[in-house]
Amino acid sequence: MSVQAYILIQTEVGKASSVSQAISAIAGVTLAEGVTGPYDVIMRAEAPSMEDFGRVILSKVQAVPGITRTLTCPVTSSF
């Protein structure tokens, strides 16, 4: 079973568009869009395991210039 999560991202002022574009290019990212409110970008990603999610996706997302904070929200399928 794969791991899926939404990641809410705060960026430096004026960086939401460039952050969204950079994140879209990361393997495993299925959605990256600018939003309004307390966060600037929301993304959705998936990976084969939680270890892969952290190693392959989160580490690359956190290395994108212009990001100041992230909040990861794993998707549960138990509903």
Residue, then its C-alpha position, 0 to 999 in steps of 0.5 A: m500500500s502506498v503512502q499519500a500525503y498533502i503538504l502545506i507550505q509557507t513561502e517567502v513573500g513573492k516565492a509561491s509561484s517559483v516554489s510551486q513550479a519547482i515542487s511540480a518537477i519532483a518525482g512522486v508529486t501529483l499536485a502543487e498549487g498556489v493557495t491563499g490563506p495561512y499557507d501559500v502552496i499545497m501539494r499532494a504526493e505519494a510514495p511506496s512507503m513512509e521511508d521512501f516518502g521522507r527520503v525521496i520526496l520530503s527531503k527534496v521539497q525541503a531543499v527548494p529555495g523560498i520555503t519557510r515552513t511545511l506541514t505534512c498531512p498523511v492521507t488515511s484510508s480508514f474512513 
